[in-house]
Structure formats: C-alpha cells, structure tokens
C-alpha cells in the first residue's frame, strides 16, 4: 500500500479574492458557463463558495473546452463593477484537468432550472450545481445561524442549543418529541461532523455574547 505524503493543497475561495485585486492568482474549479462576446470569452468558474467571472481572449482557451470541465487557471484579479461581486479574473493561462464523459442531463448553467420534482430528485447531485439552487441552501444556512445567534444574544440567563441544531440536522434528529412515550433520546451525533471548525464557531459565538468563561 502506498501512502500520499506532503501538505494538502488549499484551494483558493471566492472570498479570498476580495483582498487580492491587482494580484495574480491560481484557481481550481469547474467551468460553469462559457459565453463568447465581443472578441473575448466570459468564463464562469464555479468554486466551492460561489462563482467567479473570468475573461479570456478566445485563442487562450482550448478548442474543446466545455461546461463542467475541471480546470486550473491563472490570471489577474481586477475590479469590475459590472461583474458579480464587483471583480473578475483576467486570464493569462488555463489547464484542463478533466472533461465530462458526456453532457449534463440538465442545463446546470441556466439561471433557473424548470424541473418537476420527479425529474429533479434523481438528479439532485447534478441539479445542485446550478447557482440558484445552491443559493437556497446558503440562505437556509444563514437563517439557522441567525437563530443560533439570536438565542445567545437574548437576555436569558441560560441558553441551551441542541447539537442537532449546530449541525443543521433534519427534524427527525430531534432528541425527544413531547407527547410521545417511546422513541425518544435515541439520536446520536456523527463524530465526523464534530470538527475543530465547529468547536471554534461555538466558542467564538459564546465569547461574543458573553456566555463563555475560562473558569
């Protein structure tokens, strides 16, 4: 058995780019959309935390480049008020790492996917590549975190937040259901989800709302 050694590579996120205007960066992501326009090609690169508009001369891009190709690209971050997020990456190089074996079963680059439920559910992992679909989950995450902050910011002397809420588990993960004599207190948290990042978030929130003590 062979083991991989070395330091894992940390991919740059969309959030990182805001502080790098004027600098050259390297990004790893998926080609979400390609749009030739006025002598340049607009490439939307999908990253784990969002999408970034990239601009390239047509001759810089491989002829067989298509949506859902995995790529590594290099370019300069530039301020552009018309671009999503107010910035874009002006490409100087692009390497294709892999190409899709076949076209996507649904047009994930469209602004809105008009799929009925019977069609969407079997294709959910693919449909969630659509930026509008992903935005729904980001909004839901914001609502959950907002509720957690509201509980801790309240004037209550004691704030109790179940672990299932921190982990954003579904309703079936609740510890007990009032009025039910059986089936309670059986839920257990998945140890793999109890990450250092979650512990840091919990501590940061507790300190911010004066619910933490080092004693």
C-alpha positions in Angstrom: 0.0 0.0 0.0 1.3 3.5 -0.9 0.7 6.5 1.2 0.4 10.1 0.0 2.7 12.4 1.9 3.2 16.1 1.9 1.0 19.1 2.7 -2.5 19.1 1.2 -3.1 21.9 -1.3 -5.5 24.6 -0.1 -7.8 25.8 -2.9 -8.4 29.5 -3.1 -12.0 30.6 -2.5 -14.1 33.4 -3.9 -13.9 35.1 -0.6 -10.1 35.2 -0.7 -10.2 37.2 -4.0 -11.6 40.4 -2.5 -8.3 41.2 -0.9 -6.2 40.3 -4.0 -7.3 42.9 -6.5 -4.3 43.7 -8.8 -2.5 40.4 -7.9 -2.0 37.2 -9.9 -3.8 34.2 -8.6 -4.3 30.5 -9.4 -7.8 29.0 -9.1 -9.1 25.4 -9.2 -12.7 24.9 -10.2 -15.3 23.8 -12.7 -16.3 25.6 -15.8 -19.9 26.6 -15.1 -20.6 28.6 -18.3 -18.9 29.9 -21.4 -20.1 33.0 -23.3 -18.2 34.4 -26.3 -18.9 38.1 -26.6 -17.3 41.0 -28.5 -13.9 39.4 -29.2 -13.5 37.9 -25.6 -14.9 34.9 -23.9 -16.6 35.2 -20.5 -15.9 32.0 -18.4 -17.8 31.5 -15.2 -15.7 29.4 -12.8 -17.6 27.5 -10.1 -15.8 27.4 -6.7 -17.0 25.7 -3.5 -18.2 29.1 -2.1 -19.6 30.7 -5.3 -18.8 31.6 -8.9 -16.2 34.0 -10.3 -16.4 35.8 -13.6 -13.3 35.3 -15.7 -12.4 37.0 -19.0 -10.0 35.5 -21.7 -9.0 36.0 -25.3 -10.5 33.2 -27.3 -7.1 32.0 -28.5 -6.1 31.3 -24.9 -8.8 28.7 -24.4 -8.6 25.1 -25.7 -11.0 24.4 -28.6 -12.6 21.5 -26.8 -13.2 23.4 -23.5 -16.8 22.9 -22.4 -19.0 23.3 -19.4 -18.2 21.1 -16.4 -14.5 20.8 -17.3 -12.3 20.8 -14.2 -9.6 23.4 -14.7 -6.7 25.2 -13.1 -6.4 28.8 -14.3 -4.1 31.7 -13.7 -5.0 35.4 -14.0 -5.0 38.8 -12.5 -7.8 39.9 -10.2 -9.3 43.1 -11.4 -12.1 45.4 -10.0 -15.1 45.4 -12.3 -18.3 46.9 -11.0 -20.4 45.1 -13.7 -19.2 41.7 -12.6 -20.8 39.6 -9.9 -19.1 40.6 -6.6 -17.5 43.6 -8.3 -14.4 41.8 -9.5 -13.2 39.4 -12.3 -10.2 37.4 -13.1 -8.4 38.3 -16.4 -6.9 35.0 -17.6 -3.3 34.5 -18.6 -3.3 30.7 -18.6 -5.7 27.7 -18.3 -5.1 24.0 -17.9 -7.8 21.4 -18.4 -7.6 18.7 -15.7 -10.6 16.6 -16.8 -13.5 16.7 -19.2 -17.1 15.4 -18.7 -17.6 12.0 -20.3 -21.0 13.1 -21.6 -23.2 16.2 -21.5 -25.0 17.0 -18.3 -28.5 15.6 -18.1 -29.8 19.0 -17.1 -28.6 22.5 -18.1 -26.9 23.4 -14.8 -25.6 26.8 -16.2 -29.1 28.2 -16.8 -30.3 30.9 -14.4 -33.4 28.9 -13.4 -33.9 25.1 -13.7 -37.5 24.4 -14.5 -37.7 20.8 -13.5 -40.6 18.9 -11.9 -39.9 17.1 -8.7 -39.9 13.6 -10.3 -37.2 14.7 -12.6 -35.1 16.7 -10.2 -34.9 14.3 -7.2 -33.0 11.5 -9.0 -30.6 14.2 -10.5 -30.2 16.1 -7.2 -26.4 15.9 -7.0 -26.2 17.4 -10.5 -29.0 19.9 -10.1 -27.3 21.4 -7.1 -24.5 22.6 -9.3 -27.0 25.3 -10.5 -26.1 28.5 -8.8 -29.7 29.4 -8.0 -30.3 26.0 -6.4 -27.1 26.4 -4.3 -28.2 29.9 -3.2 -31.3 28.4 -1.5 -29.1 26.3 0.8 -26.8 29.3 1.6 -29.9 31.3 2.6 -31.1 28.4 4.8 -27.7 28.2 6.5 -27.9 32.0 7.2 -31.3 31.6 8.8 -30.1 28.7 11.0 -27.0 30.6 12.1 -29.1 33.8 12.7 -31.4 31.9 15.0 -28.4 30.5 16.9 -27.0 34.0 17.4 -30.4 35.2 18.4 -30.7 32.6 21.2 -27.2 33.5 22.6 -27.8 37.3 22.3 -31.0 37.1 24.3 -31.3 38.3 27.9 -32.0 34.8 29.1 -29.7 33.7 31.9 -29.2 30.3 30.3 -29.1 29.5 26.5 -29.3 25.8 25.5 -28.8 24.8 21.9 -29.1 21.1 20.9 -26.2 19.7 19.0 -28.5 18.8 16.2 -29.2 22.5 15.6 -25.5 23.3 15.4 -25.1 20.5 12.9 -28.2 21.6 11.0 -29.7 18.1 11.1 -33.2 17.4 9.8 -36.2 17.4 12.1 -36.0 13.6 12.5 -32.8 14.1 14.5 -34.5 15.8 17.5 -33.8 14.3 20.9 -37.4 14.0 22.0 -40.9 14.7 20.9 -43.3 16.0 23.5 -46.3 13.7 24.0 -44.5 10.6 22.7 -43.7 8.0 25.3 -41.3 5.9 23.1 -38.6 6.5 20.6 -37.0 9.5 22.4 -33.4 10.1 23.4 -32.0 7.8 20.6 -30.4 10.3 18.3 -26.6 10.4 18.3 -24.3 12.9 16.6 -21.9 11.7 13.9 -18.5 12.1 15.4 -17.1 13.0 12.0 -19.2 16.2 12.0 -17.8 17.4 15.3 -14.9 19.3 13.7 -12.4 21.8 15.1 -14.1 24.4 12.8 -17.4 23.8 14.6 -15.8 24.0 18.0 -14.2 27.3 17.0 -17.5 28.7 15.8 -19.3 27.6 19.1 -16.6 29.2 21.2 -16.5 32.4 19.1 -20.2 32.9 19.4 -20.2 32.2 23.2 -17.4 34.8 23.7 -19.2 37.3 21.6 -22.4 37.1 23.6 -20.7 36.9 27.0 -21.7 33.3 27.6 -18.1 31.9 27.9 -15.9 31.7 30.9 -12.4 30.4 31.2 -13.0 29.4 34.8 
